[in-house]
Every structure is written in C-alpha cells, then in structure tokens.
C-alpha cells in the first residue's frame, strides 16, 4: 500500500487542537444547489407515504380477488374489528413488497456510486446529479401509470417494485447525494462547510415537510396516480433549475466529447484509483478515523432502514391513517429542520461545539428517540419524543464535514461515494432483519424492532468514543514531543 506523508496531504483536523474551524482555501458561496434539492425532495415526499398506503390496499385487493368493497374497510372507523383483521392479513405481504423496493433502490445505486463518484471529479457534479434525477422522473411516471391501471385491473403489488428499476439503475439516492454533497464541498471552506451542509439538509427536510403537509390534506382529494404525476413534474422542474440556475463546481475539459464521457463512466481504472485512495496509510490515524466515520454513517442507515415499517406499525398499534401519520411525520421533519437551520449554527457559533460533538449529540438524540418510540403506548407519545430529540438530523452534516476536513480536496468526492455506497448496501441485512423481527412480533410485541434500532445507536456511541480517543492521541504525542 502507498503511504502518504503529512507533508503531502492536508489533514487540518488531525493537526490542530480543539477541532475548531479554520480558514479554508475556498471563499464562502451563496445559496446555489439548495432550490433544486428542495424541489427534488418535495416531489419525493408528496407521494411516498401514499404509495405505501396504496401498496397495502393493492395487496388486499390482490390477495382477496376483486374485493374492493371488503378492502375499503381498511381504517374503517365503523368496523374496527374488520379493519384489524384485514391489517393482519395484508401487512406481512405489503411489508415484503415495501422492503423489496428499499433493496432495489439501495443495492444497485450503491454499485453505481462507485463509478459515478470518481467520474464526477473529472467531468463535473451536475451531470451526475442530473442522471440520478432522471431516474426518479422515469420511476414517478411509471408508478403513476401503474396506479392508474390498477383502478381498472387487478395488478400484483410487485408491479411497483418493477416501476422502481429506472431510479435504481440510474443511481438513485446514492448517486444523487454523492453529487450534491460533493458539489457542496467544492463551493465551501472549512469555516462554513458544516453550517452550509446543515442548511442543505434543512432544505431537503423543508421539501419533505412541504410534501407531507400537502399530501396529508390531499390524500382524499387526489389519487396515487395523480400524486406521482405531480411528483414527476416537480422532478422535471428541479432538472430545469439544475440546468439553468446552477453553475458547475469543478473545472471540466470542454474538449472531451459526450461519447467519451459516457464511456468513462464504466472505466474500472477510476474505481481502482478510488480503492487505492481509500486504503492508503495516513498520518495521525487518518485512515482508521475515516473508516470509523464511514462505519458510523453505515450504522445510522442500518438502523433507520426499518423506517418503512414505522407507518405499518402506527397503523396497527395506534390505528393511524395516512393523514395522521403525515401530520406526525411533518412535525418530526419540522423539528429536524429547525435543528439543522438553527441547531448547528447555535452549537458551532455560540457554544463552540466541534463537529464530533455535534455527531455525539445527534447519536444520543437518536438513541433516546427510539427508546421512547418503543415504549410508547399512546400516539401522542410519538409527538412527545419528536420534540425531545431535535438534533437527530445533524449527524450527516457533522460526519461529512469531518470527512472533508480529514481528506485532501481531490479525494473528498471519492470518500463520499464510498460512504453513500456503504449506506446503500446496509439495507441488504437490516431490511431482512427488521422485517423478520416485525412480522414475528406483530401479534405479541410489534414495537420490538424499535428497541433493536436503539441498540444500533448505542453501538455508534462506542464507535464515536473511539474516534474521539484517536483524534486526541496525535495531539498528546505532539505535546509530549514539545
């Protein structure tokens, strides 16, 4: 393996006491990619919960034949017993379909990110973001079509898994986020990066929150087909914003043809170069810290992979419908958005909290949140835990900021790609685990998987403690050497 000397690599976080922001090489930039991300998130959230609810209904119709009159009793206030019996019949099957969608849109994009991440270092961030966005656009159009056809024909709910193939093969979440966070790293410096990434994440939450609020009152007005068609339109608008309102963040060789750029996507040398970058021995425990930070992010994704089940859980445990769930999720995202907009700024500027401190605070919030969720026996308690854990959404901004400060500028995009790829493949294990636990305990203790989730964040606290010790070690040695 190649060894990197401290003289050849800028690792400011490892070389300064206190881990406070220093002056970077890049000037602060104004809001640029955030409006596009807002439109993207708005389109995604507008119909996501409705799709889960529609899959439950479509599963009922498929398993019971053309029994629309029977399946209409789902969430019936007039016949709660019949509604509960139907839920017991269709939920395990619907959960399997939902988990299949999660798997498809996680594993394939994870592989794609390994190619697109290094590619974007040479040919630009905007094309990568656009490719992933086109995948979402095509999927929304297909789901809209399938939902429309289901009103005339009895279709298997697995057809919605097939509709997610475009977003999967074009990169999905992994490639989209690798592009936007690499873009954000390009246009920020060490002094403002954490705040700007927090603002970017807050714009994401704002889009999701807006979509959920709209869907909560429009669920009884517009169909799933119409909802996804609107999502497709919003995705198209986000692409227009990217194309005409956003400047490229890296220098691109204009002499390279489109054909050469496409061919370069499948260049395995780029992947090999990324692999060499990620296994290099770095000074001051840099490589170990990098992998531990990536592990923390992977564990977060592992833990929250069961979020699709939470809607099914609230349906069964508290009798919530789409409107009630959307109301709760809207309050959850509003609090997280507040934490990203103001929490990071206040903690960094007023209390001088380091990025690692923010990561620790977020993990503690996650841990307490899932413990309370698992212990909740009334719906209002879910709203309580939401207001008690406002900082659980700042872990992404904090960990990416630490990674960007540890790694040289030319390697940040590659690191983000690997980070997001690992986050994408963790559902391979966790979705099966959480679905198995949930289906096995539906009758006795459907909240069991929530306590399992809290245990994952307890493990993350241990990993973060190790990172803190590794960061202090070279400083103590430097002090001793003096």
Secondary structure as UniProt FT lines:
FT   HELIX           6..8
FT   HELIX           12..15
FT   TURN            17..18
FT   HELIX           34..63
FT   HELIX           68..71
FT   TURN            72..75
FT   HELIX           80..123
FT   HELIX           125..150
FT   TURN            151..152
FT   TURN            157..158
FT   HELIX           159..163
FT   HELIX           165..169
FT   TURN            170..171
FT   HELIX           172..186
FT   TURN            190..192
FT   HELIX           193..218
FT   TURN            219..221
FT   HELIX           224..245
FT   TURN            254..255
FT   HELIX           258..265
FT   HELIX           268..279
FT   HELIX           283..285
FT   HELIX           286..304
FT   TURN            305..306
FT   HELIX           307..318
FT   HELIX           322..338
FT   HELIX           339..343
FT   HELIX           344..345
FT   HELIX           346..350
FT   HELIX           355..375
FT   HELIX           380..388
FT   TURN            390..393
FT   HELIX           395..406
FT   HELIX           409..411
FT   HELIX           412..425
FT   HELIX           427..441
FT   TURN            442..444
FT   TURN            446..447
FT   HELIX           448..481
//
